[in-house]
């Protein structure tokens, strides 16, 4: 590649854009979802009985979701954050124990820890990844550790075998946060089935959706499943014989039959959606080998089959004349849907966590006398800081075609030629 080094031609500086037309929409919902919803309303009108929750559609969706993951038990809830909450609570964690959490994740993937009166301990990511690794988890373990949350960010599986070996050697349960990783696999196994409990988000931005919002808790342990059911529906005595009343205090976080009807249709599309995203990502990766010496795919563990909620790319900042953020922003200005930084997901710097805002004004549960750790502990996370400076995200999806792939590669090449040293 010859270096043009003419930044005046970049769109960010007023030059012509590589891509002039709008990015294509996903077209996630179609006539099949519409028909499923209309059929549900038609049945309600015909019978005079309103549809609700825990009905035939929700039961079928949970059964089909578990079958999709190779067998087990699924409980549909009203959001991905609720799924993490229920997954944690199903393990009966003691208050004021510590839960190791990812440095890079959605706020809803860590806030439930504090809401259960446990203490979030933020583990750094593995170098070159948005995901935590076994070494970083080991550095955070203590006698107070009661659980580990592993998030598969961007649909990229974390390196699970070393994490599971570490956790099981200590008898510590693992929760997989699969909100961004529907259909991803690690060494042939679906994510969400590797740890003790999996938590999924099924809001409308994810690979498959239960209409606007939703989530699923998955486990292969029947006792954990029944506990999850109780935790998500006001402590109703699910799975308990002869118990006449609610058995624990818990919120109502149910999904509903209307959302489940949409989810059942969506689940049938999931393999096709994931396969197409992989094809798009593969084409971009192959194109980068020929057209770029600065931008490369982000690191993934051996045996990972990502489902690409977005495409994470790495830029070698030692070879460019601007920062990683400026480089990515210039690509975005060319008409490519780019997130130059994922720092909004850096939970070690989140205001609510730094200022310990969970309950009232007294920094509870960190300030509770029952907590025996250091309530002022800091989480520097240098690996996360580094990867957030060098990696950026492109919002690919299953409706991207050859033109979108070509435009992404052309935009990267154009910006690289302008900013290469």
N, C-alpha and C positions, 0 to 999 in steps of 0.2 A: 504494500500500500504506500503510495506517495503522500507525503505530508503537504497539505495545502496551506495550513496555518493561516487561513483567512477567516477570522471569526466574524467579519462583517457580513458574510453570507448566511450566517446562522439566523434562524427565525427569531431567536431570543434577542438578537440585535437588529431586527427589522428586515432580515432577508426573507426569501420565499420559503414557505413550509414544504416539507417533504410530502405531507398528507394534507390535502385540502378538504376532503369529505369527512363527515362525522364517523366516529367509530361505530361499528354495528352493535345493535342491542343483542342481548342474549336470547330473547324469545323463549324464556324459561317455561312459561305457561302457555298451553295451547287448548285446542278443542277438547282434548281428552280430560283435562282437569275441569274444564267448564261443564262437560257432560256429567262428571262424577258429582259435582256440586248441585247441578240441576236435579239429578236423580234423587239426591238426598232431600232437597226441598220438595220435590214431587211426592216422595213417600210421606213426608211430614204433613203435607196438605191433604193427601189421600186419607191418612189415618187420623188426623187431628192431633197427633202426638209430636211434640217438639223433639228434635234431636238434641243430645246433650253430650256427656262425656262418659268414658268407660263403657261405651256402647259397642255395637258390632263393628263399626268402622275403625274405632281406635284399637279394639282388640285384634282385628285383622292386621292393621298396620304394625302393631308391636310384634305380632307373630311373624309377619313377613320380613320385618327389619332384622329380627333375630336369625331367621333363616338365611338372609343375605350374608350375615357374618359367620355362617357355618354352624349355627345352632347355639342356643342359650336362652336368655331371658331379656326382654326389653320392656321398659316403662316409658311411655311418651309423656313429656312435661311441656310447660309453656314457653321455655326459652333455653338457650344454651347455658346461661348463667345458672338457671334453676337446675339444669342437669348436673353441673359441677357441684352445686350445693347438695343436691340429693345424693350424688355419688359419694361425697365426703361423709355425709351424715349416715348413710347406710352402713358405714364401717364402724359406727359407734365410737368415734374419737372422743377422748376425754378433753374437756375444756382446759385451756392454758398449756396444752402441749403445742409442739411446733410442727408445722407442715411446710416442707420444702417446696418452693414454687419457682416457676421459670422467670428469668429476668425479662424475657420478651414474650408477651402474651397479651390477650385482650384483658381489660380490667375485670370483666366478668369471670375470667379464669382464675382470679386470685382473691377478689373481694369476698366470696363465700367463706373463705378460711376465717377471716375476722368476724364474719356474721355468725360463725359457730363458736365464737369465743376461743379460737385457737390463734396462734401467732404465725403469720406468714414469714418464712425465712427465704429470702430471694437468692437462688443459686445462679451463678454466671452461666453463660452459654459456652458450648464447645467452640474453640477457635474456628472462625470461618463459617459459622452456622448461626441461625436464629434459635436453635434448640439447645436445651441443656444436655450435658453429658454426665457420665458416671463419675469422672474425676471431679467435676464441679459440685456434684451432689455430695460426694464423699467429704469434701471440705466443709460442708454445712451440717453434717450429721452430729447429733448429740444424744445424750440419754433421754432428752425430751422429745425427740423426733417421733411422731406418730403416723405420718403418711408422707408420700412424695407425689406431687403432680407433675406429669410430663406432658407438655403440649407439642403437637406436631404442626408447627407453624408453616403456613403457606402450602400445606398439603405435603410437606417433606417429612418423612418419618424420622423421628429421633433414633439414635443408635441404641436400640432397646436391650439387646442381650447383656451388655455390661451393666446397664442400669438395673435390670431384673436380677442379675446375679448378686449385685451389691445389696439390693433391697431384701432379697430372700435370705441372704446370709445374716441379716439383722432382724428378720421377721417383720419387716415394714411393708404395709400395703402400698400399691402403686395405682394411681388414678391416671388414665390417659385422657387428656383433653383433645378430642378429635374434631373440634368445631370447624377447623379449616381443612380437614383431611379425609372427607368421605371417600371411600374407595381406595385409599392409599394402602400399600402393603409393605411389610418389612420381612425380607427373606421368605416370601411366599405367604405370609400370614397377614390377615387384615389388621390394620391398626384398630385399637379399641378392644381387641380380644387378647392382648398380650399381658396386660396388667390385671389387677383384681376387678376393676370397674372401668368402663369407658363412658365418656360424656360427649354427646354430639349436640351441635346447634343445627336447627333446621329452619332458620329464618330465610327470607327470600333471596338473600345474597349468596347463600351457600350452594354447594354442588347440586343438592336436591333439597326441596323445601316442603314444609307443611303449611303452605300459603304464606302469610306475612311473618309469623313467628312460630317458634316451637323448639323442642329439644328431645333427646332420647338418652336414657340411662341404660347401659348394656352390661350384663355380667353373665358368666357361665356358672355362677354359684347360686343355687336356688335360695338358700337362706338370705344371702345378700339381696337378691331380687325382692323377696317379700319385705325385707326391711326398707328397701327403696320405695316400694309401693306405699308403705305406711308413712314414710317420711314425706312423700309428695302429696298426700291426701289427708291431712289433719289427723294422722295417727289412727286411721281406721284399721280394724284388726284383720287386715288381709293375711291369709295364710295361717290364721290362728283359729283353732276349733273351740267353740263354746265360749268365746270372749264377747260379752254383750256390748262393750263400749269402746270408745277410742282409747288407745293404749299409750300414746305419746302426744306431746304438744308439737304441732307442725303446721305450716301454712298449707293452703290449697294451691298447688302448682300443676294441676292437671292440664293436659292438652284437651282436645274435644273432637267429636266425630266429624265436624265440618273440616277442620284442619287435617285430620287423619285421612279423610277421603281424598284430599289433594295429595297428601304424602304417599298414599298407595300408588297413585298413578306416577308420581315423580320417581319413586323407588325403581320402577320398571325401566326408567330412562337413565338411571345412574351410571351403569356400565358404559353406555354409549357416550355420555357426557364426559366421563373420566378418560375414556379411550381417545376421544377427540382432543381433549386438553393435552394429553401426552403427545399426540401427534404434532400439535402446534409447538409445544415446548421442544420436542426433538428436532423439528425443522429449524427452529431458531438456534438451538445449540449447534447443529451442524453448520448453519450459515456463519455463525461466529468464528468457527475454526478457519474458515476461508477468508473472512472479511475483517477480522479484528485481532489486534494484538494487545488490546487494553481491556476489553470486556470478555469475561468468561462466565460459565455457569457457576452458581454457588456450590460449595462442597455439600455432598450428601454421603451417607454411610454406604458401605458395600451392601448390596441386597435391597436397597431402597427402591420402591416404585412409587414415585410421588404422584399425587393427583392434581397438583398445581392450582390451588385456589388463586394464587397469582404466581408470576414467574420472577424468581429472585435472581438477579445478576450481580456479578462482582466486577468492580472496576479497579485496576491497578493504579492507584493514585500517584505512585512514584513516577509514572510515565506521562502524566498530564500536567498542564500548567494551571489548572483550577482545582477546586475542591471536588470531592465526590458528589456533594449536593449540587454544585453548580453544573457539573457535567450531566447529571441526571436531569436537572431542570431544563437544560438545553435540549435534551432529547424530547422531553415533554412538550417544549415549545414547537417542535416539528410536527405536532399533531398526534403524538403517541400518548396513550393514557399511562402516565408514569407517576409513581409516588417516589419523589426523590429521597425521602427519608421515612423510616418506620419508627422514628423516635417516640411517636405517640403510644407505641406499644411497650416502651421501656418502663416497666413497672417499678424498678428500683428508684426512679425519680418521680413517680406519681405523687401528686400533691396530697391525696388522701392518705397514702401510706407514709410519706415522709412526716406529715403532721399528725398521723395516727388518729384519723377522723373516722371512727366506726360507731361509737355509742357516746352520746352526750359530749361534754367538754373536758372530760378527765382522762383522755387517752386510754380508755378501757377497750380491749382487754389487756393491753401491754402493761398498764399501771396496776393491774390486780395483784394483790399480795400473793395469790396462788401461783403466779408465773415466776419461775425461778431462773429464767434466763436474763439476758441483758436487754432491757426495753429500749435502750438507745443505740443498739447495734446498727452499724451502717453497712451498706452493700455496694461496694465500689464497682464491681462487675466490669473489669477492663476489657474482657473479650467482647462483651455486648457493646461497649462504647466504640471499640474498633470496628466491628462489623457494621454498625449503624453509620459509620463514617464512609465505608467503602462499598456497601451493597445498596441496590435500589430495586424497586419492584415495578414490573410492567403488568398491567391488568389484562391478561389474555383470558379468553373463554372459549367455549365450544363452538361458537358461531364465527370465530375468526377463520378467515380463508387465506388463500395464497397471497392475495393482495396485502392483507394485514401483516403477514409474515414478512413479505418483501419490504413493506414500508418500515417496519421495526428495524430490520437489518440496514436499510439505507440510511435511516435517521442516525443510528449508532455510528455507522461509517462516516457520515458527514460531520458529526460532532467530534468524533475522534480525530479526523483529519485537521480540524480547526484547533484542537486543544492538545495534540500530541507534542511532547518535547522534541 
